[in-house]
Amino acid sequence: MRRENARLTAARAWLAENGLDGFVAFNDGQNSFLDSNAVFVFSDVRTLGRSAVVVARDGASVLIAEPAFDAARLREDSTTQDVVGTDDLTGRLDQTVKRLGLDKAQVATVALTRQSRKLAREVNAMFAHPPRAADMLSSELARIRLPEELAASRKATWIAERGYERLLEAAKPGVREYELAADIYTFMKGLGAEDNFLLMSASQHNLAVRAAGGRVLEEGDIILGELTPCYQGQFAQICRTAVIGKSTQLLHDKYALLQEAMRRGMDAATPGATVKQATEAMNSVLSAAGYGDYCRPPYMRVRGHGLGVTSSQPGDLHDASDIVFEEGMVFVMHPNQYLPETGYLMCGEPVVISHNGAISLSDHDAKLDTIAT
């Protein structure tokens, strides 16, 4: 029996409220931890190439995906009523819209503006006019994690923590950054990670975290790790800092500022509070310590962000966002910060909003770790 997709049910209600015949959600085969994969939200599958889900107000739903040979795999797991494999996405899309009897003037698009110009041109030509854009629909409908999605987020977090443990075991002087990164990446894949966005770099004084390069690790290096595995369509991210060899009291004192900022941010992130309020709570710790001028780019980017691939909400955590936290939202909070005395340091956890504040999904929250030599 085909399992129910709660997002499809909510989508049909949205169509009725807006007097539309249907919508078409698009994806180009890419999965970003910063964005919503609209096709995944409405089908529960991730495609290899360009794809679209057609959702009609009367209940019909069809997944159309390239390449054609992938259709058999998609039919096993898709929660849409039908799956069509094709090597001509827009051609089959046009046929499907006509077959379902949808009025093209009453059909919206979801995430089309984030696809290639070529696909956007083809779709607009098919509709003979620019269709109504509802680009945030998938992210909005999926902003509250379902129980099974939250469970997957917890498993992704578990994988990330095991990956960091592997980093602490494998990092030592003489190892190149890319060798360490490859070890961590393959280790997490072996634990079930479907994807993994991994930044991992080291220096005696980091300016920021970056992708691993050819630098050889040395004693005294500060290793920065941003581990972001995906499990069953849910990304989780942890941000960690470790020192090779003996640490200094100064480094511990400065890292404690990030830990306190994290605590303040979590306490402020209650249902009904805004992203701005949580961001200001984190910034206040650093400002009180004399680092107010560093609480903006280029010394930091944001204090956290949404986690795809279902929803990007609540978006970037910065002090100009009025987005309101809701119970059940999942995102990463990270008061990562450059400090002139120590360089860039990382501290962050995936969190879920509960009735009384943010709760970390990590078993062990970030601390300054040391690696014996």
N, C-alpha and C positions, 0 to 999 in steps of 0.2 A: 504494500500500500504506500502510495506517495505521501511523504510527510508534509505537514502544513508549513507554509512560509508566512509567518505573522506579518512580515513587511508587505507582502502582496495584499493581505486583507486590509491593512492600513492604507495602502496605495489606492485601492478601489474606493475607499471612503473619501480620500482626498479628491479623486476624480469626480465623484458625485457632488461634493461640496463646491467644486469649481466649474461644474457644468461642462466637463470635457469628456470626449469619447474615449480617450486613452492617452498613453504616453509611451515614448521609446527611450530606454536608458542605454547608454553606450559605455564601452570600455575598449581600450586598444591593446589589451593583453598585459598591461603594466599594473603592478601592485605596489602602492606607496604607503608607508606607515604614516604619512602626513595627510592622506586623502581618502575619500570614500570611493570604493569600487562599486559603482552603481549596478553593474551587471551581477556582481556577487550578492549584493543586498537583496536583489529580487529573484535570484535563481539558486543561491547557495553553492555555486560552483565558480571556479576561476578558470578562465579560458586561456588557450595558448596564443590566440591572435585577436583580431578585431571581432567585436561581438555586440549584440544588442538584445534587449529584452523588450518585447511589445506587451503592454498590459492594457487590457480593455476594461471599461467600466462594468461590462456585463459578466466579468469573471474570467475571460479568456486570458491566457498568458503563454507566450512563445519565446524561447531562447533561440536566437540565430547566431551561429558562430563560425568563424574561419579558424583553421582550415577544415574542409569537409570531412577529412578522415577522423577528426576528433569527436564526431557526433556520438559514436558508440559509448565512449567514456562519459561524456556529458549526460547522456540519457540515464545512466545508472544513478546519478546523484542529483540532478537538477530537480528543483521543486516547482518548475513551471509545468504547465499541462502538456507542452510539446517542445521538442528540440529539433532544430533544423541545422544540419551541417551544410556548409556552402563554401565556395571559393569566390563568391560575388555577393558580399554583404548587402550592399544597397539594392541590388537587383532583387534578392530574396526578401529584403525588408519591404520593398514596394509591393511585391506580390502578397506578402503576409498582411499588410495594412488593408489591401483591397479585399483579400479573402475574409478578413474579419469584419468587413463592412464599416470601417472607421472613416469618418469624415476628416480628411486631412487638415481642414481648417480648425478642427476641434481636437487636434493631437499635439501634445507638448513634447519637448525633448528634455532629457536629463543628462547632464554632463557632456553634451555635444561640444560646448565651447572649450572643453579641455582635451578634445581629440585633435587629430591632425587637420590642417587646413584642407587637404584633399578630401578627407571624409566629410568635413563640414560642408564643403561645396557640393559634394554629391548628394548629401541629405537635403540641403536647401533646394537643390534643383528638383529632387524628387517631390518635395512638398509644393513646389512652384511659388513659395513665399517663405520668408523666415518664420519658422514655427515658434510658438511661445516657449521660452526657456524656463525650466524649473530646475536649475543646476544643483541646488542644495537639497532637493527632495530626498534623495537617498540618505544623505548625512543627517537630515532632520528626523526622518522616520526611524533611523537606527541609533539615535543619540543615546537612548537608554538601553544598556546591554540586557539581552535576554539571559535567563539563568544558564543556559548552555554556553552562551558566548562568554559570560563571566568566568565560567569554569575553564574555558579554553584560554582566557587571558591569564588565569592563575597558572595554568600549565606552561604557557609561554614564559611567564615570569620565572617559574621553576627552572626551565631550560636555561634562561639567561643567567640565573644565579650559579647553576652548575658550570656554565661557560666561564664565568668569572673565577670560580674555584680552579678551573683548569688553567686559566691565565696565571694565577698565583703559583701554581705548581710548575708551570713550564717556563716562566720568565726568569732569565738569568743573564749575567754579563756574557757577551759573545753571540747571543741570539739576535738575528735580524728581526725588525718589526714585522715584515711580511711573513716570516716563518712562524712567528708567534700567532699572528692573525689567522693564517691558514690552519694552524692547529686548532685554534678555538672554533673557527667556522665549521670545520669538518666534524669536530667533536659534538657541537650542537646539532648539526644535521643528523648525526647518529642517534641523538636523543629524540628526534621527531620534528625538528624545526623544518618547516616547509620553505621558508625564506629566512634571510638574516641580513639586516643592515648593520654593518660593523665598522665603527671608527675606533682605531687603536693606535696611539702614537706615544712617543716618550721624548723627554728632554730634561736637562737640568733646570730649565726655566721655560715652560710651555707658554706660547702665546695663545694657543687654542688647541682643540682636539682636531685631528685630521685623519685621513685614510693612512693605513700603514705604508711605510716606504722601506727603503733599504738601509736605514740607519741601524747600526749595531748597538745593542743595549749596553749600558755601562753602569757601574756602581754609582749610586747617587741619583740615578734617573728617576723622574716622577712619571709613572705610566698612567695615561688616561685611557679609559675604556668606556665606550658607549655601545652596549650590546642590545640588539633589537631583533630577537627572533620572532617568527610568526608560527602559530599553531592553530590549525583548523580555522584559518581566516582571521585570527586575532593577533595583532602585534603587541608586544610588551617591551618596555625599554628600561634598563637600569644604567646608571652613570656612576662610575667608580674611579677611585684614585689609589694608587699603590706606589710605594717607594722601594727601589732596589737598595738593600743595605739599611743602615741606620738612619732613622728619621731625626728631625730636629724639633725642639720644643716650639720654635717659631712656626714651623709647618703645622704642627698639631693645633696650636692656638688659632691659626688662621682657618684651618679646616673646620674647627669648632664653630666658626661664624656661619659657614654654609649649613652645618647641621642644625643650628638654631634657626636659621632662615627657613629651612625645610619644615621644622616643627611649627613655626609661626604660620607659614603658608597653609599647612594642612589644617591647623586649627581654624583658620579663616575661611576655608573652602567648605562652607555649609550650604545646604539647599536654600536657595533664595539670595545668597550672597553673589557678588559679581566677581568676574575674573580680575577686574581692577583692584578690588579689595584684597584679594589673596596676593596679588603681585605687590601691592604696596606693603603688605605685612612682611613679605620676604625682603623687600628693599629696605625697610625700616631698620632691620638688623645691621645691614651693611652700612647704611647711612650713619647710624649711631656710632659705628666704629670708625667713622671718618672716610668711608669709601662711597659717598653719595655720587660723586662725579663718575664713578666706575659702573654705576647701575644703568648703563645705556650702551648701545653699540659704539665703538667696536670692542668694548671690553666684555660684553656678553650679548647674546641675541635675544632670547626670550626666557621666561621662567618656567617654561613647559609648553606642551602642545597636545593636541588630540592624537589618538592612535587609531589608524585604519586597521583592516580595510573596510570595515562596515561604516564607521562614522568618524569624521574629523572634529566633531564637537568635543569640547568647547572652543576649539581653535587654539591659536597661540595665546599663551599667558603673558600679557603685557599690561601696562598701566593705562592704556586707552581703551580697553575692551570692557563693554557693558554687558557682555553675555552672562547669563545667570546660570549658576550651577544647579543641577537637578539630581535628585537621588537616583543612582544607577549609572551615572556617567563614569566612563573610564578614560583616563588620560595619564600622561607622565608629568610629574612636577619635578623640576630640577633647577635649583638656584646655583647653577654652574657659574663660576666667576673668575675673572682675571684680577689678581692682586699684585701690586708692584713688587712686594717683598718675596713672593713665592712663585709667581706665574699663574697660569690657568689651573684651576682645580675643579673637579667634577663630583657632584653629589645629587643623586636623583632616583626616584622610584615610580613605578606605575601605581596609580591610586584609583580607588573607586569612591564615589561620594555616597556616604551613608546619611542617615537621618540627623546625625550630630557632627558630621565633619568627614574629612577625607581619611580613608583607611589604606595603608600601604598593602599591596599585594605581595610584597617581598617577605620572605621568612626572616631575613637579616638586613636591616637598613644600612645604608652606606656609612662606612667609617674609613679613616685613613689607615690603610694596610701597609705592612712592611714585608719585604721578601728577603729572607736570609740568604747571604752569599757564602 
